Amino acid sequence: VQLQASGGGLVQAGGSLRLSCAASGRTFSTYHMAWFRQAPGKEREFVSGIMWSGDVTRYADSVKGRFTISRDNEKKILYLQMNSLNPEDTAVYYCAAVINYEWEYYGLGSSPREYEYWGQGTQVTVSS
């Protein structure tokens, strides 16, 4: 699968953005998907993930209650709705995908090493 992230930009603190990740290929619905982010000088960190079916999601504590992940398997698009943004959310955001049948029993993975396919990233900058 090939992934193309978009929707980043410059926004003031308290504002909102919606990121999209368009996938190519015919098997998008079989992939677990996630958003990661990487700020300058920091490691890539998990933001949110969603099971292939869309019925299980996971969020980093830092974004719970502010961000919402969703997917449209027919359109082959992953979304991240980001509300109440603050300057600490500034980073390059990446979408990622993997097929892992074990996760249906053990839960969504949150390490970058667990994901196989990556989009190119989209910059989100939140000004104070």
Rosetta constraint file for C-alpha pairs under 8 A:
AtomPair CA 1 CA 23 HARMONIC 6.49 0.50
AtomPair CA 1 CA 24 HARMONIC 5.70 0.50
AtomPair CA 1 CA 25 HARMONIC 5.54 0.50
AtomPair CA 1 CA 27 HARMONIC 7.73 0.50
AtomPair CA 1 CA 28 HARMONIC 7.25 0.50
AtomPair CA 1 CA 117 HARMONIC 6.97 0.50
AtomPair CA 2 CA 23 HARMONIC 5.56 0.50
AtomPair CA 2 CA 24 HARMONIC 5.24 0.50
AtomPair CA 2 CA 25 HARMONIC 7.22 0.50
AtomPair CA 2 CA 117 HARMONIC 7.22 0.50
AtomPair CA 2 CA 118 HARMONIC 7.55 0.50
AtomPair CA 2 CA 119 HARMONIC 7.11 0.50
AtomPair CA 3 CA 21 HARMONIC 6.25 0.50
AtomPair CA 3 CA 22 HARMONIC 5.70 0.50
AtomPair CA 3 CA 23 HARMONIC 4.66 0.50
AtomPair CA 3 CA 24 HARMONIC 6.67 0.50
AtomPair CA 3 CA 95 HARMONIC 7.22 0.50
AtomPair CA 3 CA 96 HARMONIC 7.58 0.50
AtomPair CA 3 CA 117 HARMONIC 7.54 0.50
AtomPair CA 3 CA 118 HARMONIC 6.28 0.50
AtomPair CA 3 CA 119 HARMONIC 4.50 0.50
AtomPair CA 3 CA 120 HARMONIC 7.50 0.50
AtomPair CA 4 CA 21 HARMONIC 5.27 0.50
AtomPair CA 4 CA 22 HARMONIC 5.14 0.50
AtomPair CA 4 CA 23 HARMONIC 6.49 0.50
AtomPair CA 4 CA 95 HARMONIC 7.97 0.50
AtomPair CA 4 CA 119 HARMONIC 5.15 0.50
AtomPair CA 4 CA 120 HARMONIC 6.41 0.50
AtomPair CA 4 CA 121 HARMONIC 7.83 0.50
AtomPair CA 5 CA 19 HARMONIC 7.13 0.50
AtomPair CA 5 CA 20 HARMONIC 5.63 0.50
AtomPair CA 5 CA 21 HARMONIC 4.19 0.50
AtomPair CA 5 CA 22 HARMONIC 6.45 0.50
AtomPair CA 5 CA 94 HARMONIC 6.84 0.50
AtomPair CA 5 CA 95 HARMONIC 6.52 0.50
AtomPair CA 5 CA 119 HARMONIC 5.88 0.50
AtomPair CA 5 CA 120 HARMONIC 6.51 0.50
AtomPair CA 5 CA 121 HARMONIC 5.83 0.50
AtomPair CA 5 CA 122 HARMONIC 6.01 0.50
AtomPair CA 6 CA 19 HARMONIC 5.79 0.50
AtomPair CA 6 CA 20 HARMONIC 5.29 0.50
AtomPair CA 6 CA 21 HARMONIC 6.29 0.50
AtomPair CA 6 CA 121 HARMONIC 7.64 0.50
AtomPair CA 6 CA 122 HARMONIC 5.70 0.50
AtomPair CA 7 CA 17 HARMONIC 7.14 0.50
AtomPair CA 7 CA 18 HARMONIC 6.01 0.50
AtomPair CA 7 CA 19 HARMONIC 4.47 0.50
AtomPair CA 7 CA 20 HARMONIC 6.00 0.50
AtomPair CA 7 CA 122 HARMONIC 7.00 0.50
AtomPair CA 8 CA 17 HARMONIC 7.09 0.50
AtomPair CA 8 CA 18 HARMONIC 7.59 0.50
AtomPair CA 8 CA 19 HARMONIC 6.23 0.50
AtomPair CA 8 CA 122 HARMONIC 5.26 0.50
AtomPair CA 8 CA 123 HARMONIC 5.14 0.50
AtomPair CA 8 CA 124 HARMONIC 4.83 0.50
AtomPair CA 8 CA 125 HARMONIC 7.86 0.50
AtomPair CA 9 CA 17 HARMONIC 7.88 0.50
AtomPair CA 9 CA 122 HARMONIC 7.99 0.50
AtomPair CA 9 CA 123 HARMONIC 6.16 0.50
AtomPair CA 9 CA 124 HARMONIC 5.04 0.50
AtomPair CA 9 CA 125 HARMONIC 6.12 0.50
AtomPair CA 10 CA 124 HARMONIC 6.18 0.50
AtomPair CA 10 CA 125 HARMONIC 4.75 0.50
AtomPair CA 10 CA 126 HARMONIC 5.91 0.50
AtomPair CA 10 CA 127 HARMONIC 7.33 0.50
AtomPair CA 11 CA 15 HARMONIC 6.06 0.50
AtomPair CA 11 CA 16 HARMONIC 7.25 0.50
AtomPair CA 11 CA 17 HARMONIC 7.73 0.50
AtomPair CA 11 CA 124 HARMONIC 7.89 0.50
AtomPair CA 11 CA 125 HARMONIC 6.33 0.50
AtomPair CA 11 CA 126 HARMONIC 5.02 0.50
AtomPair CA 11 CA 127 HARMONIC 6.27 0.50
AtomPair CA 12 CA 85 HARMONIC 7.68 0.50
AtomPair CA 12 CA 86 HARMONIC 7.81 0.50
AtomPair CA 12 CA 126 HARMONIC 5.38 0.50
AtomPair CA 12 CA 127 HARMONIC 4.78 0.50
AtomPair CA 12 CA 128 HARMONIC 6.18 0.50
AtomPair CA 13 CA 84 HARMONIC 6.99 0.50
AtomPair CA 13 CA 85 HARMONIC 5.38 0.50
AtomPair CA 13 CA 86 HARMONIC 4.75 0.50
AtomPair CA 13 CA 87 HARMONIC 6.47 0.50
AtomPair CA 13 CA 126 HARMONIC 5.74 0.50
AtomPair CA 13 CA 127 HARMONIC 5.68 0.50
AtomPair CA 13 CA 128 HARMONIC 5.29 0.50
AtomPair CA 14 CA 83 HARMONIC 7.09 0.50
AtomPair CA 14 CA 84 HARMONIC 4.22 0.50
AtomPair CA 14 CA 85 HARMONIC 4.93 0.50
AtomPair CA 14 CA 86 HARMONIC 6.21 0.50
AtomPair CA 15 CA 83 HARMONIC 6.17 0.50
AtomPair CA 15 CA 84 HARMONIC 5.50 0.50
AtomPair CA 15 CA 85 HARMONIC 5.52 0.50
AtomPair CA 16 CA 81 HARMONIC 7.52 0.50
AtomPair CA 16 CA 82 HARMONIC 5.39 0.50
AtomPair CA 16 CA 83 HARMONIC 4.40 0.50
AtomPair CA 16 CA 84 HARMONIC 6.22 0.50
AtomPair CA 16 CA 85 HARMONIC 6.20 0.50
AtomPair CA 17 CA 81 HARMONIC 6.21 0.50
AtomPair CA 17 CA 82 HARMONIC 5.25 0.50
AtomPair CA 17 CA 83 HARMONIC 6.75 0.50
AtomPair CA 18 CA 79 HARMONIC 6.84 0.50
AtomPair CA 18 CA 80 HARMONIC 5.54 0.50
AtomPair CA 18 CA 81 HARMONIC 4.40 0.50
AtomPair CA 18 CA 82 HARMONIC 5.88 0.50
AtomPair CA 19 CA 79 HARMONIC 5.55 0.50
AtomPair CA 19 CA 80 HARMONIC 4.99 0.50
AtomPair CA 19 CA 81 HARMONIC 6.43 0.50
AtomPair CA 19 CA 82 HARMONIC 7.85 0.50
AtomPair CA 20 CA 77 HARMONIC 6.58 0.50
AtomPair CA 20 CA 78 HARMONIC 5.63 0.50
AtomPair CA 20 CA 79 HARMONIC 4.58 0.50
AtomPair CA 20 CA 80 HARMONIC 6.53 0.50
AtomPair CA 21 CA 77 HARMONIC 5.46 0.50
AtomPair CA 21 CA 78 HARMONIC 4.90 0.50
AtomPair CA 21 CA 79 HARMONIC 6.34 0.50
AtomPair CA 21 CA 95 HARMONIC 6.40 0.50
AtomPair CA 21 CA 119 HARMONIC 7.66 0.50
AtomPair CA 22 CA 76 HARMONIC 6.11 0.50
AtomPair CA 22 CA 77 HARMONIC 4.59 0.50
AtomPair CA 22 CA 78 HARMONIC 6.54 0.50
AtomPair CA 23 CA 28 HARMONIC 6.71 0.50
AtomPair CA 23 CA 76 HARMONIC 5.50 0.50
AtomPair CA 23 CA 77 HARMONIC 6.14 0.50
AtomPair CA 24 CA 28 HARMONIC 7.50 0.50
AtomPair CA 24 CA 76 HARMONIC 7.38 0.50
AtomPair CA 27 CA 31 HARMONIC 7.35 0.50
AtomPair CA 28 CA 73 HARMONIC 6.57 0.50
AtomPair CA 28 CA 76 HARMONIC 5.92 0.50
AtomPair CA 29 CA 52 HARMONIC 5.54 0.50
AtomPair CA 29 CA 53 HARMONIC 7.01 0.50
AtomPair CA 29 CA 73 HARMONIC 5.32 0.50
AtomPair CA 29 CA 76 HARMONIC 7.43 0.50
AtomPair CA 30 CA 52 HARMONIC 5.38 0.50
AtomPair CA 30 CA 53 HARMONIC 7.89 0.50
AtomPair CA 30 CA 99 HARMONIC 6.56 0.50
AtomPair CA 31 CA 51 HARMONIC 7.44 0.50
AtomPair CA 31 CA 52 HARMONIC 5.11 0.50
AtomPair CA 31 CA 97 HARMONIC 5.85 0.50
AtomPair CA 31 CA 98 HARMONIC 5.27 0.50
AtomPair CA 31 CA 99 HARMONIC 4.85 0.50
AtomPair CA 31 CA 100 HARMONIC 7.78 0.50
AtomPair CA 32 CA 49 HARMONIC 7.46 0.50
AtomPair CA 32 CA 50 HARMONIC 5.97 0.50
AtomPair CA 32 CA 51 HARMONIC 4.64 0.50
AtomPair CA 32 CA 52 HARMONIC 4.54 0.50
AtomPair CA 32 CA 97 HARMONIC 5.65 0.50
AtomPair CA 32 CA 98 HARMONIC 5.42 0.50
AtomPair CA 32 CA 99 HARMONIC 6.02 0.50
AtomPair CA 32 CA 100 HARMONIC 7.42 0.50
AtomPair CA 32 CA 108 HARMONIC 7.87 0.50
AtomPair CA 33 CA 49 HARMONIC 5.66 0.50
AtomPair CA 33 CA 50 HARMONIC 5.40 0.50
AtomPair CA 33 CA 51 HARMONIC 6.52 0.50
AtomPair CA 33 CA 52 HARMONIC 7.01 0.50
AtomPair CA 33 CA 78 HARMONIC 7.51 0.50
AtomPair CA 33 CA 95 HARMONIC 7.18 0.50
AtomPair CA 33 CA 96 HARMONIC 5.67 0.50
AtomPair CA 33 CA 97 HARMONIC 4.54 0.50
AtomPair CA 33 CA 98 HARMONIC 6.66 0.50
AtomPair CA 34 CA 46 HARMONIC 7.73 0.50
AtomPair CA 34 CA 47 HARMONIC 7.47 0.50
AtomPair CA 34 CA 48 HARMONIC 5.54 0.50
AtomPair CA 34 CA 49 HARMONIC 3.93 0.50
AtomPair CA 34 CA 50 HARMONIC 6.14 0.50
AtomPair CA 34 CA 95 HARMONIC 5.66 0.50
AtomPair CA 34 CA 96 HARMONIC 5.21 0.50
AtomPair CA 34 CA 97 HARMONIC 6.45 0.50
AtomPair CA 35 CA 46 HARMONIC 6.47 0.50
AtomPair CA 35 CA 47 HARMONIC 5.41 0.50
AtomPair CA 35 CA 48 HARMONIC 5.29 0.50
AtomPair CA 35 CA 49 HARMONIC 6.26 0.50
AtomPair CA 35 CA 80 HARMONIC 7.71 0.50
AtomPair CA 35 CA 93 HARMONIC 6.76 0.50
AtomPair CA 35 CA 94 HARMONIC 5.59 0.50
AtomPair CA 35 CA 95 HARMONIC 4.54 0.50
AtomPair CA 35 CA 96 HARMONIC 6.24 0.50
AtomPair CA 36 CA 44 HARMONIC 6.49 0.50
AtomPair CA 36 CA 45 HARMONIC 5.39 0.50
AtomPair CA 36 CA 46 HARMONIC 4.48 0.50
AtomPair CA 36 CA 47 HARMONIC 5.00 0.50
AtomPair CA 36 CA 48 HARMONIC 7.05 0.50
AtomPair CA 36 CA 93 HARMONIC 5.72 0.50
AtomPair CA 36 CA 94 HARMONIC 5.13 0.50
AtomPair CA 36 CA 95 HARMONIC 6.31 0.50
AtomPair CA 36 CA 96 HARMONIC 7.54 0.50
AtomPair CA 36 CA 112 HARMONIC 7.72 0.50
AtomPair CA 37 CA 44 HARMONIC 5.52 0.50
AtomPair CA 37 CA 45 HARMONIC 5.43 0.50
AtomPair CA 37 CA 46 HARMONIC 6.62 0.50
AtomPair CA 37 CA 47 HARMONIC 6.67 0.50
AtomPair CA 37 CA 91 HARMONIC 5.80 0.50
AtomPair CA 37 CA 92 HARMONIC 5.41 0.50
AtomPair CA 37 CA 93 HARMONIC 4.25 0.50
AtomPair CA 37 CA 94 HARMONIC 5.86 0.50
AtomPair CA 38 CA 42 HARMONIC 6.27 0.50
AtomPair CA 38 CA 43 HARMONIC 6.01 0.50
AtomPair CA 38 CA 44 HARMONIC 4.38 0.50
AtomPair CA 38 CA 45 HARMONIC 6.26 0.50
AtomPair CA 38 CA 91 HARMONIC 5.18 0.50
AtomPair CA 38 CA 92 HARMONIC 5.29 0.50
AtomPair CA 38 CA 93 HARMONIC 6.57 0.50
AtomPair CA 39 CA 43 HARMONIC 7.34 0.50
AtomPair CA 39 CA 44 HARMONIC 7.45 0.50
AtomPair CA 39 CA 90 HARMONIC 6.56 0.50
AtomPair CA 39 CA 91 HARMONIC 4.25 0.50
AtomPair CA 39 CA 92 HARMONIC 6.33 0.50
AtomPair CA 40 CA 91 HARMONIC 7.21 0.50
AtomPair CA 44 CA 112 HARMONIC 7.20 0.50
AtomPair CA 45 CA 111 HARMONIC 7.59 0.50
AtomPair CA 45 CA 112 HARMONIC 7.40 0.50
AtomPair CA 46 CA 59 HARMONIC 7.97 0.50
AtomPair CA 46 CA 60 HARMONIC 6.51 0.50
AtomPair CA 46 CA 110 HARMONIC 5.57 0.50
AtomPair CA 46 CA 111 HARMONIC 6.70 0.50
AtomPair CA 46 CA 112 HARMONIC 7.29 0.50
AtomPair CA 47 CA 59 HARMONIC 5.90 0.50
AtomPair CA 47 CA 60 HARMONIC 5.18 0.50
AtomPair CA 47 CA 63 HARMONIC 7.04 0.50
AtomPair CA 48 CA 57 HARMONIC 7.24 0.50
AtomPair CA 48 CA 58 HARMONIC 5.42 0.50
AtomPair CA 48 CA 59 HARMONIC 4.35 0.50
AtomPair CA 48 CA 60 HARMONIC 6.15 0.50
AtomPair CA 48 CA 69 HARMONIC 6.63 0.50
AtomPair CA 49 CA 57 HARMONIC 5.54 0.50
AtomPair CA 49 CA 58 HARMONIC 5.14 0.50
AtomPair CA 49 CA 59 HARMONIC 6.64 0.50
AtomPair CA 49 CA 69 HARMONIC 7.06 0.50
AtomPair CA 49 CA 108 HARMONIC 6.75 0.50
AtomPair CA 49 CA 109 HARMONIC 7.93 0.50
AtomPair CA 49 CA 110 HARMONIC 7.59 0.50
AtomPair CA 50 CA 54 HARMONIC 5.82 0.50
AtomPair CA 50 CA 55 HARMONIC 7.49 0.50
AtomPair CA 50 CA 56 HARMONIC 5.73 0.50
AtomPair CA 50 CA 57 HARMONIC 4.38 0.50
AtomPair CA 50 CA 58 HARMONIC 6.50 0.50
AtomPair CA 50 CA 69 HARMONIC 6.95 0.50
AtomPair CA 50 CA 70 HARMONIC 7.14 0.50
AtomPair CA 50 CA 71 HARMONIC 7.93 0.50
AtomPair CA 50 CA 108 HARMONIC 7.32 0.50
AtomPair CA 51 CA 55 HARMONIC 6.54 0.50
AtomPair CA 51 CA 56 HARMONIC 5.36 0.50
AtomPair CA 51 CA 57 HARMONIC 6.44 0.50
AtomPair CA 51 CA 104 HARMONIC 7.92 0.50
AtomPair CA 51 CA 108 HARMONIC 6.99 0.50
AtomPair CA 54 CA 70 HARMONIC 6.83 0.50
AtomPair CA 54 CA 71 HARMONIC 6.47 0.50
AtomPair CA 57 CA 69 HARMONIC 7.35 0.50
AtomPair CA 57 CA 108 HARMONIC 7.77 0.50
AtomPair CA 58 CA 108 HARMONIC 7.05 0.50
AtomPair CA 59 CA 63 HARMONIC 6.59 0.50
AtomPair CA 59 CA 64 HARMONIC 5.84 0.50
AtomPair CA 60 CA 64 HARMONIC 6.34 0.50
AtomPair CA 63 CA 67 HARMONIC 5.61 0.50
AtomPair CA 66 CA 82 HARMONIC 6.13 0.50
AtomPair CA 66 CA 83 HARMONIC 5.11 0.50
AtomPair CA 66 CA 84 HARMONIC 6.08 0.50
AtomPair CA 66 CA 85 HARMONIC 7.76 0.50
AtomPair CA 67 CA 80 HARMONIC 6.69 0.50
AtomPair CA 67 CA 81 HARMONIC 5.46 0.50
AtomPair CA 67 CA 82 HARMONIC 4.47 0.50
AtomPair CA 67 CA 83 HARMONIC 6.00 0.50
AtomPair CA 68 CA 80 HARMONIC 5.66 0.50
AtomPair CA 68 CA 81 HARMONIC 5.04 0.50
AtomPair CA 68 CA 82 HARMONIC 6.64 0.50
AtomPair CA 69 CA 78 HARMONIC 7.58 0.50
AtomPair CA 69 CA 79 HARMONIC 5.67 0.50
AtomPair CA 69 CA 80 HARMONIC 4.60 0.50
AtomPair CA 69 CA 81 HARMONIC 6.39 0.50
AtomPair CA 70 CA 78 HARMONIC 6.05 0.50
AtomPair CA 70 CA 79 HARMONIC 5.20 0.50
AtomPair CA 70 CA 80 HARMONIC 6.56 0.50
AtomPair CA 71 CA 76 HARMONIC 7.51 0.50
AtomPair CA 71 CA 77 HARMONIC 5.77 0.50
AtomPair CA 71 CA 78 HARMONIC 4.37 0.50
AtomPair CA 71 CA 79 HARMONIC 5.83 0.50
AtomPair CA 72 CA 76 HARMONIC 5.71 0.50
AtomPair CA 72 CA 77 HARMONIC 5.35 0.50
AtomPair CA 72 CA 78 HARMONIC 6.48 0.50
AtomPair CA 73 CA 77 HARMONIC 6.60 0.50
AtomPair CA 85 CA 89 HARMONIC 6.43 0.50
AtomPair CA 85 CA 126 HARMONIC 6.76 0.50
AtomPair CA 86 CA 90 HARMONIC 7.65 0.50
AtomPair CA 86 CA 126 HARMONIC 5.95 0.50
AtomPair CA 86 CA 127 HARMONIC 7.51 0.50
AtomPair CA 86 CA 128 HARMONIC 7.25 0.50
AtomPair CA 87 CA 125 HARMONIC 7.26 0.50
AtomPair CA 87 CA 126 HARMONIC 4.70 0.50
AtomPair CA 87 CA 127 HARMONIC 5.78 0.50
AtomPair CA 87 CA 128 HARMONIC 6.12 0.50
AtomPair CA 88 CA 126 HARMONIC 7.70 0.50
AtomPair CA 89 CA 124 HARMONIC 7.53 0.50
AtomPair CA 89 CA 125 HARMONIC 7.46 0.50
AtomPair CA 89 CA 126 HARMONIC 6.75 0.50
AtomPair CA 90 CA 123 HARMONIC 7.80 0.50
AtomPair CA 90 CA 124 HARMONIC 5.38 0.50
AtomPair CA 90 CA 125 HARMONIC 4.59 0.50
AtomPair CA 90 CA 126 HARMONIC 5.49 0.50
AtomPair CA 91 CA 123 HARMONIC 6.06 0.50
AtomPair CA 91 CA 124 HARMONIC 5.52 0.50
AtomPair CA 91 CA 125 HARMONIC 6.61 0.50
AtomPair CA 92 CA 121 HARMONIC 5.79 0.50
AtomPair CA 92 CA 122 HARMONIC 5.37 0.50
AtomPair CA 92 CA 123 HARMONIC 4.32 0.50
AtomPair CA 92 CA 124 HARMONIC 5.98 0.50
AtomPair CA 93 CA 121 HARMONIC 5.18 0.50
AtomPair CA 93 CA 122 HARMONIC 5.24 0.50
AtomPair CA 93 CA 123 HARMONIC 6.19 0.50
AtomPair CA 93 CA 124 HARMONIC 6.99 0.50
AtomPair CA 94 CA 118 HARMONIC 6.88 0.50
AtomPair CA 94 CA 119 HARMONIC 5.81 0.50
AtomPair CA 94 CA 120 HARMONIC 6.55 0.50
AtomPair CA 94 CA 121 HARMONIC 4.37 0.50
AtomPair CA 94 CA 122 HARMONIC 6.62 0.50
AtomPair CA 95 CA 118 HARMONIC 5.89 0.50
AtomPair CA 95 CA 119 HARMONIC 5.36 0.50
AtomPair CA 95 CA 120 HARMONIC 8.00 0.50
AtomPair CA 95 CA 121 HARMONIC 7.10 0.50
AtomPair CA 96 CA 115 HARMONIC 6.16 0.50
AtomPair CA 96 CA 116 HARMONIC 7.16 0.50
AtomPair CA 96 CA 117 HARMONIC 5.41 0.50
AtomPair CA 96 CA 118 HARMONIC 4.45 0.50
AtomPair CA 96 CA 119 HARMONIC 6.30 0.50
AtomPair CA 97 CA 115 HARMONIC 5.67 0.50
AtomPair CA 97 CA 116 HARMONIC 6.05 0.50
AtomPair CA 97 CA 117 HARMONIC 5.05 0.50
AtomPair CA 97 CA 118 HARMONIC 6.58 0.50
AtomPair CA 98 CA 114 HARMONIC 7.56 0.50
AtomPair CA 98 CA 115 HARMONIC 5.07 0.50
AtomPair CA 98 CA 116 HARMONIC 5.27 0.50
AtomPair CA 98 CA 117 HARMONIC 6.45 0.50
AtomPair CA 100 CA 104 HARMONIC 7.96 0.50
AtomPair CA 101 CA 105 HARMONIC 7.95 0.50
AtomPair CA 102 CA 106 HARMONIC 6.22 0.50
AtomPair CA 102 CA 107 HARMONIC 7.92 0.50
AtomPair CA 103 CA 107 HARMONIC 4.62 0.50
AtomPair CA 103 CA 108 HARMONIC 5.51 0.50
AtomPair CA 103 CA 109 HARMONIC 7.23 0.50
AtomPair CA 104 CA 108 HARMONIC 7.65 0.50
AtomPair CA 109 CA 114 HARMONIC 6.43 0.50
AtomPair CA 110 CA 114 HARMONIC 7.29 0.50
AtomPair CA 111 CA 115 HARMONIC 7.46 0.50
